[in-house]
Amino acid sequence: MAIKKVMVVDDDPIMHRLFQRMLEKEYEVKTASSGFEAIELFKKETFDVVFLDVMMPQMDGVETLKNLKAIRPETTVVMMTGFTVDDKVKESMDLGAYEYIYKPFALSEIQAILYKLTELGEKR
């Protein structure tokens, strides 16, 4: 799988900047601040990987995941959270999330996921 385009969905603008700095040299990175914004962007553009925060106001990450998968089920989605939400982890994985990472995470964790997807050709 050749990864070219990544979307980051998080209500925290610091996460947007973090991902852009980490990934902008190798990937096109787009950001969304809410589930609603992510869905609208997702309808217009195709992304190879979506990093999606679980805990967001109005529409949480699980509900956003359901909507994204309904639009493009083949898209790889990596869930992110800074909270212990085991029920949300299980539900997200059951809905087709590829992986789960806990904040704060190291750059190496993101790189490892992207490497695995690229080199091994894994995609869910």
NULO-223677 format. One record per atom (N, C-alpha, C, O): x, y, z; residue number from 1; atom name; residue in three letters. Coordinates in nm, 3 decimals. Layout:
<pts>
{pt {X,Y,Z},NUM,"CA","ALA"}
...
</pts>
This chain:
<pts>
{pt {0.085,-0.118,0.000},1,"N","MET"}
{pt {0.000,0.000,0.000},1,"CA","MET"}
{pt {0.089,0.123,0.000},1,"C","MET"}
{pt {0.172,0.141,0.089},1,"O","MET"}
{pt {0.072,0.206,-0.097},2,"N","ALA"}
{pt {0.148,0.330,-0.101},2,"CA","ALA"}
{pt {0.066,0.439,-0.032},2,"C","ALA"}
{pt {-0.042,0.476,-0.078},2,"O","ALA"}
{pt {0.119,0.489,0.077},3,"N","ILE"}
{pt {0.048,0.592,0.153},3,"CA","ILE"}
{pt {0.093,0.728,0.102},3,"C","ILE"}
{pt {0.212,0.760,0.101},3,"O","ILE"}
{pt {-0.004,0.808,0.059},4,"N","LYS"}
{pt {0.026,0.942,0.009},4,"CA","LYS"}
{pt {-0.048,1.049,0.089},4,"C","LYS"}
{pt {0.004,1.159,0.111},4,"O","LYS"}
{pt {-0.170,1.015,0.132},5,"N","LYS"}
{pt {-0.256,1.116,0.192},5,"CA","LYS"}
{pt {-0.310,1.068,0.327},5,"C","LYS"}
{pt {-0.365,0.958,0.338},5,"O","LYS"}
{pt {-0.293,1.154,0.429},6,"N","VAL"}
{pt {-0.332,1.121,0.565},6,"CA","VAL"}
{pt {-0.427,1.229,0.617},6,"C","VAL"}
{pt {-0.405,1.348,0.593},6,"O","VAL"}
{pt {-0.531,1.187,0.687},7,"N","MET"}
{pt {-0.619,1.282,0.755},7,"CA","MET"}
{pt {-0.609,1.261,0.905},7,"C","MET"}
{pt {-0.607,1.147,0.953},7,"O","MET"}
{pt {-0.602,1.371,0.979},8,"N","VAL"}
{pt {-0.598,1.369,1.125},8,"CA","VAL"}
{pt {-0.725,1.435,1.175},8,"C","VAL"}
{pt {-0.753,1.551,1.142},8,"O","VAL"}
{pt {-0.802,1.362,1.255},9,"N","VAL"}
{pt {-0.928,1.414,1.309},9,"CA","VAL"}
{pt {-0.914,1.421,1.460},9,"C","VAL"}
{pt {-0.906,1.319,1.528},9,"O","VAL"}
{pt {-0.910,1.545,1.511},10,"N","ASP"}
{pt {-0.891,1.566,1.655},10,"CA","ASP"}
{pt {-0.940,1.706,1.687},10,"C","ASP"}
{pt {-0.917,1.799,1.609},10,"O","ASP"}
{pt {-1.006,1.723,1.800},11,"N","ASP"}
{pt {-1.054,1.856,1.839},11,"CA","ASP"}
{pt {-0.943,1.942,1.899},11,"C","ASP"}
{pt {-0.967,2.058,1.932},11,"O","ASP"}
{pt {-0.825,1.887,1.914},12,"N","ASP"}
{pt {-0.711,1.960,1.970},12,"CA","ASP"}
{pt {-0.618,2.009,1.857},12,"C","ASP"}
{pt {-0.556,1.927,1.790},12,"O","ASP"}
{pt {-0.609,2.139,1.836},13,"N","PRO"}
{pt {-0.524,2.192,1.728},13,"CA","PRO"}
{pt {-0.377,2.157,1.746},13,"C","PRO"}
{pt {-0.302,2.155,1.648},13,"O","PRO"}
{pt {-0.334,2.129,1.867},14,"N","ILE"}
{pt {-0.195,2.089,1.890},14,"CA","ILE"}
{pt {-0.168,1.956,1.818},14,"C","ILE"}
{pt {-0.060,1.937,1.762},14,"O","ILE"}
{pt {-0.264,1.866,1.820},15,"N","MET"}
{pt {-0.248,1.739,1.749},15,"CA","MET"}
{pt {-0.236,1.761,1.599},15,"C","MET"}
{pt {-0.159,1.692,1.532},15,"O","MET"}
{pt {-0.310,1.856,1.546},16,"N","HIS"}
{pt {-0.300,1.887,1.403},16,"CA","HIS"}
{pt {-0.158,1.929,1.369},16,"C","HIS"}
{pt {-0.097,1.878,1.274},16,"O","HIS"}
{pt {-0.106,2.023,1.446},17,"N","ARG"}
{pt {0.031,2.072,1.421},17,"CA","ARG"}
{pt {0.134,1.962,1.438},17,"C","ARG"}
{pt {0.228,1.952,1.360},17,"O","ARG"}
{pt {0.117,1.880,1.540},18,"N","LEU"}
{pt {0.209,1.770,1.565},18,"CA","LEU"}
{pt {0.216,1.675,1.445},18,"C","LEU"}
{pt {0.325,1.643,1.398},18,"O","LEU"}
{pt {0.103,1.632,1.397},19,"N","PHE"}
{pt {0.100,1.541,1.283},19,"CA","PHE"}
{pt {0.155,1.607,1.157},19,"C","PHE"}
{pt {0.229,1.545,1.080},19,"O","PHE"}
{pt {0.120,1.732,1.136},20,"N","GLN"}
{pt {0.170,1.801,1.017},20,"CA","GLN"}
{pt {0.323,1.808,1.021},20,"C","GLN"}
{pt {0.389,1.782,0.921},20,"O","GLN"}
{pt {0.378,1.843,1.134},21,"N","ARG"}
{pt {0.525,1.850,1.146},21,"CA","ARG"}
{pt {0.589,1.713,1.128},21,"C","ARG"}
{pt {0.693,1.701,1.064},21,"O","ARG"}
{pt {0.527,1.610,1.186},22,"N","MET"}
{pt {0.584,1.475,1.180},22,"CA","MET"}
{pt {0.579,1.417,1.039},22,"C","MET"}
{pt {0.670,1.345,0.998},22,"O","MET"}
{pt {0.472,1.448,0.966},23,"N","LEU"}
{pt {0.446,1.374,0.842},23,"CA","LEU"}
{pt {0.455,1.454,0.712},23,"C","LEU"}
{pt {0.459,1.395,0.605},23,"O","LEU"}
{pt {0.459,1.586,0.721},24,"N","GLU"}
{pt {0.446,1.667,0.600},24,"CA","GLU"}
{pt {0.557,1.647,0.496},24,"C","GLU"}
{pt {0.536,1.678,0.379},24,"O","GLU"}
{pt {0.672,1.598,0.536},25,"N","LYS"}
{pt {0.780,1.576,0.439},25,"CA","LYS"}
{pt {0.753,1.456,0.350},25,"C","LYS"}
{pt {0.801,1.449,0.237},25,"O","LYS"}
{pt {0.677,1.360,0.402},26,"N","GLU"}
{pt {0.653,1.237,0.326},26,"CA","GLU"}
{pt {0.509,1.221,0.277},26,"C","GLU"}
{pt {0.485,1.148,0.181},26,"O","GLU"}
{pt {0.415,1.290,0.341},27,"N","TYR"}
{pt {0.274,1.269,0.309},27,"CA","TYR"}
{pt {0.200,1.402,0.299},27,"C","TYR"}
{pt {0.241,1.502,0.358},27,"O","TYR"}
{pt {0.090,1.401,0.225},28,"N","GLU"}
{pt {-0.002,1.514,0.228},28,"CA","GLU"}
{pt {-0.091,1.494,0.351},28,"C","GLU"}
{pt {-0.153,1.389,0.365},28,"O","GLU"}
{pt {-0.096,1.594,0.438},29,"N","VAL"}
{pt {-0.170,1.582,0.563},29,"CA","VAL"}
{pt {-0.282,1.685,0.565},29,"C","VAL"}
{pt {-0.258,1.805,0.547},29,"O","VAL"}
{pt {-0.405,1.638,0.588},30,"N","LYS"}
{pt {-0.520,1.725,0.604},30,"CA","LYS"}
{pt {-0.575,1.702,0.744},30,"C","LYS"}
{pt {-0.561,1.593,0.799},30,"O","LYS"}
{pt {-0.635,1.805,0.802},31,"N","THR"}
{pt {-0.687,1.794,0.937},31,"CA","THR"}
{pt {-0.835,1.832,0.943},31,"C","THR"}
{pt {-0.885,1.909,0.861},31,"O","THR"}
{pt {-0.902,1.776,1.042},32,"N","ALA"}
{pt {-1.041,1.810,1.072},32,"CA","ALA"}
{pt {-1.054,1.821,1.223},32,"C","ALA"}
{pt {-0.993,1.744,1.297},32,"O","ALA"}
{pt {-1.133,1.917,1.269},33,"N","SER"}
{pt {-1.147,1.943,1.412},33,"CA","SER"}
{pt {-1.268,1.874,1.475},33,"C","SER"}
{pt {-1.286,1.879,1.597},33,"O","SER"}
{pt {-1.349,1.811,1.393},34,"N","SER"}
{pt {-1.468,1.743,1.445},34,"CA","SER"}
{pt {-1.505,1.627,1.353},34,"C","SER"}
{pt {-1.457,1.618,1.240},34,"O","SER"}
{pt {-1.590,1.541,1.404},35,"N","GLY"}
{pt {-1.639,1.431,1.322},35,"CA","GLY"}
{pt {-1.716,1.483,1.201},35,"C","GLY"}
{pt {-1.701,1.429,1.091},35,"O","GLY"}
{pt {-1.796,1.586,1.221},36,"N","PHE"}
{pt {-1.874,1.642,1.111},36,"CA","PHE"}
{pt {-1.783,1.697,1.001},36,"C","PHE"}
{pt {-1.806,1.673,0.882},36,"O","PHE"}
{pt {-1.679,1.769,1.041},37,"N","GLU"}
{pt {-1.584,1.825,0.945},37,"CA","GLU"}
{pt {-1.510,1.712,0.872},37,"C","GLU"}
{pt {-1.486,1.721,0.751},37,"O","GLU"}
{pt {-1.475,1.607,0.944},38,"N","ALA"}
{pt {-1.405,1.493,0.883},38,"CA","ALA"}
{pt {-1.491,1.426,0.777},38,"C","ALA"}
{pt {-1.443,1.392,0.669},38,"O","ALA"}
{pt {-1.617,1.406,0.809},39,"N","ILE"}
{pt {-1.708,1.341,0.714},39,"CA","ILE"}
{pt {-1.722,1.424,0.587},39,"C","ILE"}
{pt {-1.719,1.369,0.476},39,"O","ILE"}
{pt {-1.738,1.554,0.601},40,"N","GLU"}
{pt {-1.750,1.641,0.483},40,"CA","GLU"}
{pt {-1.623,1.636,0.398},40,"C","GLU"}
{pt {-1.631,1.628,0.275},40,"O","GLU"}
{pt {-1.507,1.640,0.461},41,"N","LEU"}
{pt {-1.381,1.632,0.389},41,"CA","LEU"}
{pt {-1.365,1.495,0.323},41,"C","LEU"}
{pt {-1.316,1.485,0.211},41,"O","LEU"}
{pt {-1.406,1.392,0.393},42,"N","PHE"}
{pt {-1.396,1.254,0.346},42,"CA","PHE"}
{pt {-1.483,1.230,0.223},42,"C","PHE"}
{pt {-1.449,1.149,0.137},42,"O","PHE"}
{pt {-1.595,1.299,0.215},43,"N","LYS"}
{pt {-1.684,1.287,0.099},43,"CA","LYS"}
{pt {-1.619,1.346,-0.027},43,"C","LYS"}
{pt {-1.649,1.304,-0.138},43,"O","LYS"}
{pt {-1.531,1.444,-0.008},44,"N","LYS"}
{pt {-1.469,1.515,-0.121},44,"CA","LYS"}
{pt {-1.334,1.457,-0.162},44,"C","LYS"}
{pt {-1.295,1.467,-0.278},44,"O","LYS"}
{pt {-1.263,1.396,-0.065},45,"N","GLU"}
{pt {-1.127,1.350,-0.091},45,"CA","GLU"}
{pt {-1.108,1.208,-0.041},45,"C","GLU"}
{pt {-1.179,1.163,0.049},45,"O","GLU"}
{pt {-1.011,1.140,-0.100},46,"N","THR"}
{pt {-0.977,1.004,-0.058},46,"CA","THR"}
{pt {-0.849,1.009,0.024},46,"C","THR"}
{pt {-0.753,1.077,-0.013},46,"O","THR"}
{pt {-0.847,0.938,0.135},47,"N","PHE"}
{pt {-0.731,0.932,0.223},47,"CA","PHE"}
{pt {-0.686,0.788,0.238},47,"C","PHE"}
{pt {-0.769,0.696,0.242},47,"O","PHE"}
{pt {-0.556,0.768,0.246},48,"N","ASP"}
{pt {-0.501,0.634,0.264},48,"CA","ASP"}
{pt {-0.511,0.590,0.410},48,"C","ASP"}
{pt {-0.537,0.473,0.438},48,"O","ASP"}
{pt {-0.489,0.684,0.501},49,"N","VAL"}
{pt {-0.495,0.654,0.644},49,"CA","VAL"}
{pt {-0.562,0.772,0.715},49,"C","VAL"}
{pt {-0.536,0.888,0.683},49,"O","VAL"}
{pt {-0.647,0.739,0.811},50,"N","VAL"}
{pt {-0.711,0.840,0.895},50,"CA","VAL"}
{pt {-0.672,0.812,1.039},50,"C","VAL"}
{pt {-0.692,0.701,1.088},50,"O","VAL"}
{pt {-0.617,0.913,1.108},51,"N","PHE"}
{pt {-0.590,0.905,1.251},51,"CA","PHE"}
{pt {-0.706,0.978,1.319},51,"C","PHE"}
{pt {-0.724,1.098,1.297},51,"O","PHE"}
{pt {-0.783,0.907,1.400},52,"N","LEU"}
{pt {-0.911,0.957,1.450},52,"CA","LEU"}
{pt {-0.917,0.952,1.602},52,"C","LEU"}
{pt {-0.904,0.846,1.662},52,"O","LEU"}
{pt {-0.937,1.069,1.664},53,"N","ASP"}
{pt {-0.950,1.078,1.810},53,"CA","ASP"}
{pt {-1.083,1.018,1.853},53,"C","ASP"}
{pt {-1.185,1.037,1.786},53,"O","ASP"}
{pt {-1.083,0.948,1.963},54,"N","VAL"}
{pt {-1.205,0.885,2.015},54,"CA","VAL"}
{pt {-1.294,0.987,2.085},54,"C","VAL"}
{pt {-1.414,0.992,2.060},54,"O","VAL"}
{pt {-1.236,1.067,2.173},55,"N","MET"}
{pt {-1.316,1.158,2.256},55,"CA","MET"}
{pt {-1.319,1.297,2.195},55,"C","MET"}
{pt {-1.225,1.375,2.208},55,"O","MET"}
{pt {-1.430,1.327,2.128},56,"N","MET"}
{pt {-1.452,1.460,2.071},56,"CA","MET"}
{pt {-1.594,1.503,2.105},56,"C","MET"}
{pt {-1.683,1.419,2.120},56,"O","MET"}
{pt {-1.616,1.634,2.118},57,"N","PRO"}
{pt {-1.752,1.681,2.147},57,"CA","PRO"}
{pt {-1.844,1.661,2.027},57,"C","PRO"}
{pt {-1.797,1.646,1.915},57,"O","PRO"}
{pt {-1.971,1.659,2.050},58,"N","GLN"}
{pt {-2.077,1.647,1.952},58,"CA","GLN"}
{pt {-2.083,1.508,1.888},58,"C","GLN"}
{pt {-2.181,1.437,1.907},58,"O","GLN"}
{pt {-1.981,1.469,1.813},59,"N","MET"}
{pt {-1.977,1.336,1.752},59,"CA","MET"}
{pt {-1.844,1.272,1.790},59,"C","MET"}
{pt {-1.738,1.320,1.751},59,"O","MET"}
{pt {-1.850,1.163,1.865},60,"N","ASP"}
{pt {-1.724,1.100,1.908},60,"CA","ASP"}
{pt {-1.659,1.023,1.794},60,"C","ASP"}
{pt {-1.715,1.012,1.685},60,"O","ASP"}
{pt {-1.542,0.971,1.820},61,"N","GLY"}
{pt {-1.466,0.901,1.717},61,"CA","GLY"}
{pt {-1.531,0.773,1.668},61,"C","GLY"}
{pt {-1.518,0.739,1.551},61,"O","GLY"}
{pt {-1.601,0.702,1.756},62,"N","VAL"}
{pt {-1.667,0.578,1.714},62,"CA","VAL"}
{pt {-1.777,0.609,1.615},62,"C","VAL"}
{pt {-1.790,0.541,1.513},62,"O","VAL"}
{pt {-1.857,0.710,1.642},63,"N","GLU"}
{pt {-1.963,0.750,1.550},63,"CA","GLU"}
{pt {-1.904,0.801,1.418},63,"C","GLU"}
{pt {-1.956,0.773,1.310},63,"O","GLU"}
{pt {-1.796,0.875,1.428},64,"N","THR"}
{pt {-1.727,0.924,1.308},64,"CA","THR"}
{pt {-1.675,0.806,1.227},64,"C","THR"}
{pt {-1.688,0.803,1.105},64,"O","THR"}
{pt {-1.615,0.708,1.295},65,"N","LEU"}
{pt {-1.565,0.588,1.228},65,"CA","LEU"}
{pt {-1.677,0.518,1.151},65,"C","LEU"}
{pt {-1.657,0.478,1.036},65,"O","LEU"}
{pt {-1.793,0.502,1.212},66,"N","LYS"}
{pt {-1.907,0.439,1.145},66,"CA","LYS"}
{pt {-1.939,0.513,1.015},66,"C","LYS"}
{pt {-1.962,0.450,0.911},66,"O","LYS"}
{pt {-1.941,0.644,1.021},67,"N","ASN"}
{pt {-1.973,0.724,0.903},67,"CA","ASN"}
{pt {-1.866,0.713,0.795},67,"C","ASN"}
{pt {-1.897,0.701,0.677},67,"O","ASN"}
{pt {-1.740,0.718,0.836},68,"N","LEU"}
{pt {-1.630,0.708,0.739},68,"CA","LEU"}
{pt {-1.631,0.572,0.671},68,"C","LEU"}
{pt {-1.615,0.563,0.549},68,"O","LEU"}
{pt {-1.650,0.466,0.748},69,"N","LYS"}
{pt {-1.653,0.331,0.692},69,"CA","LYS"}
{pt {-1.774,0.310,0.601},69,"C","LYS"}
{pt {-1.767,0.232,0.506},69,"O","LYS"}
{pt {-1.884,0.379,0.628},70,"N","ALA"}
{pt {-2.001,0.370,0.541},70,"CA","ALA"}
{pt {-1.972,0.434,0.404},70,"C","ALA"}
{pt {-2.024,0.390,0.302},70,"O","ALA"}
{pt {-1.891,0.537,0.405},71,"N","ILE"}
{pt {-1.856,0.605,0.280},71,"CA","ILE"}
{pt {-1.750,0.528,0.203},71,"C","ILE"}
{pt {-1.765,0.503,0.083},71,"O","ILE"}
{pt {-1.642,0.489,0.272},72,"N","ARG"}
{pt {-1.530,0.419,0.209},72,"CA","ARG"}
{pt {-1.477,0.312,0.303},72,"C","ARG"}
{pt {-1.383,0.337,0.379},72,"O","ARG"}
{pt {-1.538,0.192,0.300},73,"N","PRO"}
{pt {-1.503,0.087,0.397},73,"CA","PRO"}
{pt {-1.357,0.042,0.391},73,"C","PRO"}
{pt {-1.305,-0.010,0.490},73,"O","PRO"}
{pt {-1.293,0.060,0.279},74,"N","GLU"}
{pt {-1.154,0.013,0.264},74,"CA","GLU"}
{pt {-1.051,0.104,0.328},74,"C","GLU"}
{pt {-0.934,0.066,0.336},74,"O","GLU"}
{pt {-1.089,0.221,0.373},75,"N","THR"}
{pt {-0.994,0.316,0.431},75,"CA","THR"}
{pt {-0.941,0.266,0.565},75,"C","THR"}
{pt {-1.017,0.217,0.649},75,"O","THR"}
{pt {-0.810,0.279,0.583},76,"N","THR"}
{pt {-0.746,0.240,0.708},76,"CA","THR"}
{pt {-0.765,0.350,0.811},76,"C","THR"}
{pt {-0.731,0.466,0.786},76,"O","THR"}
{pt {-0.819,0.315,0.928},77,"N","VAL"}
{pt {-0.843,0.412,1.034},77,"CA","VAL"}
{pt {-0.769,0.367,1.160},77,"C","VAL"}
{pt {-0.784,0.253,1.205},77,"O","VAL"}
{pt {-0.690,0.458,1.215},78,"N","VAL"}
{pt {-0.618,0.434,1.340},78,"CA","VAL"}
{pt {-0.682,0.523,1.446},78,"C","VAL"}
{pt {-0.684,0.646,1.433},78,"O","VAL"}
{pt {-0.734,0.461,1.550},79,"N","MET"}
{pt {-0.800,0.535,1.658},79,"CA","MET"}
{pt {-0.696,0.585,1.758},79,"C","MET"}
{pt {-0.597,0.517,1.783},79,"O","MET"}
{pt {-0.721,0.704,1.815},80,"N","MET"}
{pt {-0.631,0.763,1.915},80,"CA","MET"}
{pt {-0.712,0.805,2.037},80,"C","MET"}
{pt {-0.825,0.852,2.024},80,"O","MET"}
{pt {-0.654,0.787,2.155},81,"N","THR"}
{pt {-0.721,0.835,2.275},81,"CA","THR"}
{pt {-0.620,0.863,2.386},81,"C","THR"}
{pt {-0.514,0.801,2.394},81,"O","THR"}
{pt {-0.657,0.956,2.469},82,"N","GLY"}
{pt {-0.577,0.987,2.588},82,"CA","GLY"}
{pt {-0.645,0.934,2.713},82,"C","GLY"}
{pt {-0.600,0.960,2.824},82,"O","GLY"}
{pt {-0.753,0.860,2.694},83,"N","PHE"}
{pt {-0.833,0.811,2.806},83,"CA","PHE"}
{pt {-0.839,0.659,2.803},83,"C","PHE"}
{pt {-0.816,0.598,2.699},83,"O","PHE"}
{pt {-0.870,0.599,2.916},84,"N","THR"}
{pt {-0.894,0.456,2.921},84,"CA","THR"}
{pt {-1.040,0.434,2.887},84,"C","THR"}
{pt {-1.129,0.458,2.968},84,"O","THR"}
{pt {-1.063,0.389,2.767},85,"N","VAL"}
{pt {-1.199,0.368,2.719},85,"CA","VAL"}
{pt {-1.205,0.232,2.648},85,"C","VAL"}
{pt {-1.224,0.224,2.527},85,"O","VAL"}
{pt {-1.189,0.128,2.727},86,"N","ASP"}
{pt {-1.182,-0.007,2.671},86,"CA","ASP"}
{pt {-1.304,-0.044,2.588},86,"C","ASP"}
{pt {-1.292,-0.113,2.487},86,"O","ASP"}
{pt {-1.423,0.001,2.631},87,"N","ASP"}
{pt {-1.544,-0.030,2.554},87,"CA","ASP"}
{pt {-1.539,0.036,2.417},87,"C","ASP"}
{pt {-1.583,-0.022,2.318},87,"O","ASP"}
{pt {-1.486,0.157,2.411},88,"N","LYS"}
{pt {-1.473,0.228,2.282},88,"CA","LYS"}
{pt {-1.366,0.161,2.194},88,"C","LYS"}
{pt {-1.380,0.154,2.072},88,"O","LYS"}
{pt {-1.259,0.112,2.256},89,"N","VAL"}
{pt {-1.154,0.042,2.183},89,"CA","VAL"}
{pt {-1.215,-0.082,2.116},89,"C","VAL"}
{pt {-1.197,-0.102,1.996},89,"O","VAL"}
{pt {-1.285,-0.162,2.193},90,"N","LYS"}
{pt {-1.344,-0.284,2.139},90,"CA","LYS"}
{pt {-1.444,-0.252,2.028},90,"C","LYS"}
{pt {-1.442,-0.315,1.923},90,"O","LYS"}
{pt {-1.531,-0.154,2.052},91,"N","GLU"}
{pt {-1.631,-0.119,1.952},91,"CA","GLU"}
{pt {-1.565,-0.071,1.823},91,"C","GLU"}
{pt {-1.608,-0.108,1.714},91,"O","GLU"}
{pt {-1.461,0.012,1.836},92,"N","SER"}
{pt {-1.391,0.062,1.718},92,"CA","SER"}
{pt {-1.326,-0.051,1.639},92,"C","SER"}
{pt {-1.333,-0.053,1.516},92,"O","SER"}
{pt {-1.263,-0.143,1.709},93,"N","MET"}
{pt {-1.198,-0.255,1.641},93,"CA","MET"}
{pt {-1.304,-0.344,1.572},93,"C","MET"}
{pt {-1.281,-0.393,1.462},93,"O","MET"}
{pt {-1.418,-0.363,1.638},94,"N","ASP"}
{pt {-1.527,-0.440,1.578},94,"CA","ASP"}
{pt {-1.581,-0.372,1.452},94,"C","ASP"}
{pt {-1.629,-0.439,1.361},94,"O","ASP"}
{pt {-1.573,-0.240,1.448},95,"N","LEU"}
{pt {-1.622,-0.163,1.333},95,"CA","LEU"}
{pt {-1.519,-0.152,1.221},95,"C","LEU"}
{pt {-1.547,-0.094,1.116},95,"O","LEU"}
{pt {-1.399,-0.206,1.243},96,"N","GLY"}
{pt {-1.301,-0.208,1.135},96,"CA","GLY"}
{pt {-1.183,-0.116,1.153},96,"C","GLY"}
{pt {-1.107,-0.096,1.058},96,"O","GLY"}
{pt {-1.164,-0.059,1.271},97,"N","ALA"}
{pt {-1.044,0.022,1.294},97,"CA","ALA"}
{pt {-0.923,-0.070,1.280},97,"C","ALA"}
{pt {-0.928,-0.186,1.319},97,"O","ALA"}
{pt {-0.816,-0.018,1.225},98,"N","TYR"}
{pt {-0.695,-0.097,1.201},98,"CA","TYR"}
{pt {-0.612,-0.115,1.327},98,"C","TYR"}
{pt {-0.559,-0.222,1.354},98,"O","TYR"}
{pt {-0.601,-0.006,1.404},99,"N","GLU"}
{pt {-0.510,-0.005,1.518},99,"CA","GLU"}
{pt {-0.561,0.098,1.618},99,"C","GLU"}
{pt {-0.645,0.181,1.586},99,"O","GLU"}
{pt {-0.507,0.091,1.738},100,"N","TYR"}
{pt {-0.541,0.184,1.845},100,"CA","TYR"}
{pt {-0.413,0.234,1.908},100,"C","TYR"}
{pt {-0.325,0.153,1.940},100,"O","TYR"}
{pt {-0.398,0.364,1.926},101,"N","ILE"}
{pt {-0.282,0.417,1.995},101,"CA","ILE"}
{pt {-0.328,0.509,2.107},101,"C","ILE"}
{pt {-0.432,0.575,2.098},101,"O","ILE"}
{pt {-0.249,0.513,2.213},102,"N","TYR"}
{pt {-0.282,0.593,2.331},102,"CA","TYR"}
{pt {-0.193,0.716,2.338},102,"C","TYR"}
{pt {-0.071,0.707,2.320},102,"O","TYR"}
{pt {-0.255,0.830,2.364},103,"N","LYS"}
{pt {-0.182,0.956,2.382},103,"CA","LYS"}
{pt {-0.128,0.959,2.524},103,"C","LYS"}
{pt {-0.194,0.909,2.615},103,"O","LYS"}
{pt {-0.014,1.015,2.548},104,"N","PRO"}
{pt {0.078,1.067,2.446},104,"CA","PRO"}
{pt {0.153,0.952,2.381},104,"C","PRO"}
{pt {0.190,0.855,2.447},104,"O","PRO"}
{pt {0.174,0.965,2.251},105,"N","PHE"}
{pt {0.246,0.861,2.179},105,"CA","PHE"}
{pt {0.374,0.920,2.122},105,"C","PHE"}
{pt {0.389,1.042,2.110},105,"O","PHE"}
{pt {0.465,0.832,2.090},106,"N","ALA"}
{pt {0.594,0.874,2.034},106,"CA","ALA"}
{pt {0.583,0.876,1.882},106,"C","ALA"}
{pt {0.505,0.802,1.822},106,"O","ALA"}
{pt {0.662,0.961,1.821},107,"N","LEU"}
{pt {0.669,0.967,1.675},107,"CA","LEU"}
{pt {0.696,0.828,1.619},107,"C","LEU"}
{pt {0.643,0.792,1.513},107,"O","LEU"}
{pt {0.777,0.750,1.687},108,"N","SER"}
{pt {0.811,0.616,1.639},108,"CA","SER"}
{pt {0.687,0.526,1.627},108,"C","SER"}
{pt {0.684,0.437,1.542},108,"O","SER"}
{pt {0.586,0.547,1.712},109,"N","GLU"}
{pt {0.463,0.467,1.702},109,"CA","GLU"}
{pt {0.389,0.496,1.572},109,"C","GLU"}
{pt {0.341,0.404,1.506},109,"O","GLU"}
{pt {0.381,0.623,1.537},110,"N","ILE"}
{pt {0.314,0.663,1.413},110,"CA","ILE"}
{pt {0.394,0.609,1.294},110,"C","ILE"}
{pt {0.337,0.553,1.200},110,"O","ILE"}
{pt {0.524,0.627,1.298},111,"N","GLN"}
{pt {0.609,0.579,1.190},111,"CA","GLN"}
{pt {0.598,0.428,1.175},111,"C","GLN"}
{pt {0.596,0.377,1.063},111,"O","GLN"}
{pt {0.591,0.355,1.285},112,"N","ALA"}
{pt {0.580,0.209,1.280},112,"CA","ALA"}
{pt {0.450,0.166,1.213},112,"C","ALA"}
{pt {0.450,0.073,1.133},112,"O","ALA"}
{pt {0.342,0.234,1.244},113,"N","ILE"}
{pt {0.213,0.201,1.182},113,"CA","ILE"}
{pt {0.219,0.229,1.033},113,"C","ILE"}
{pt {0.178,0.145,0.952},113,"O","ILE"}
{pt {0.269,0.346,0.994},114,"N","LEU"}
{pt {0.277,0.380,0.852},114,"CA","LEU"}
{pt {0.373,0.288,0.778},114,"C","LEU"}
{pt {0.347,0.250,0.664},114,"O","LEU"}
{pt {0.483,0.251,0.842},115,"N","TYR"}
{pt {0.579,0.159,0.782},115,"CA","TYR"}
{pt {0.513,0.023,0.758},115,"C","TYR"}
{pt {0.525,-0.035,0.651},115,"O","TYR"}
{pt {0.444,-0.026,0.859},116,"N","LYS"}
{pt {0.377,-0.155,0.849},116,"CA","LYS"}
{pt {0.276,-0.155,0.735},116,"C","LYS"}
{pt {0.270,-0.250,0.657},116,"O","LYS"}
{pt {0.198,-0.050,0.726},117,"N","LEU"}
{pt {0.099,-0.040,0.619},117,"CA","LEU"}
{pt {0.164,-0.033,0.482},117,"C","LEU"}
{pt {0.115,-0.093,0.386},117,"O","LEU"}
{pt {0.274,0.040,0.473},118,"N","THR"}
{pt {0.343,0.057,0.344},118,"CA","THR"}
{pt {0.418,-0.069,0.304},118,"C","THR"}
{pt {0.400,-0.121,0.194},118,"O","THR"}
{pt {0.502,-0.117,0.392},119,"N","GLU"}
{pt {0.592,-0.227,0.360},119,"CA","GLU"}
{pt {0.522,-0.363,0.351},119,"C","GLU"}
{pt {0.555,-0.445,0.267},119,"O","GLU"}
{pt {0.427,-0.385,0.437},120,"N","LEU"}
{pt {0.361,-0.514,0.439},120,"CA","LEU"}
{pt {0.234,-0.517,0.354},120,"C","LEU"}
{pt {0.176,-0.623,0.330},120,"O","LEU"}
{pt {0.194,-0.399,0.308},121,"N","GLY"}
{pt {0.077,-0.393,0.224},121,"CA","GLY"}
{pt {-0.051,-0.424,0.298},121,"C","GLY"}
{pt {-0.151,-0.462,0.236},121,"O","GLY"}
{pt {-0.049,-0.409,0.429},122,"N","GLU"}
{pt {-0.169,-0.437,0.508},122,"CA","GLU"}
{pt {-0.267,-0.323,0.495},122,"C","GLU"}
{pt {-0.230,-0.205,0.494},122,"O","GLU"}
{pt {-0.394,-0.361,0.485},123,"N","LYS"}
{pt {-0.498,-0.260,0.479},123,"CA","LYS"}
{pt {-0.630,-0.322,0.523},123,"C","LYS"}
{pt {-0.665,-0.433,0.482},123,"O","LYS"}
{pt {-0.702,-0.248,0.608},124,"N","ARG"}
{pt {-0.835,-0.292,0.650},124,"CA","ARG"}
{pt {-0.933,-0.182,0.627},124,"C","ARG"}
{pt {-1.052,-0.198,0.655},124,"O","ARG"}
</pts>
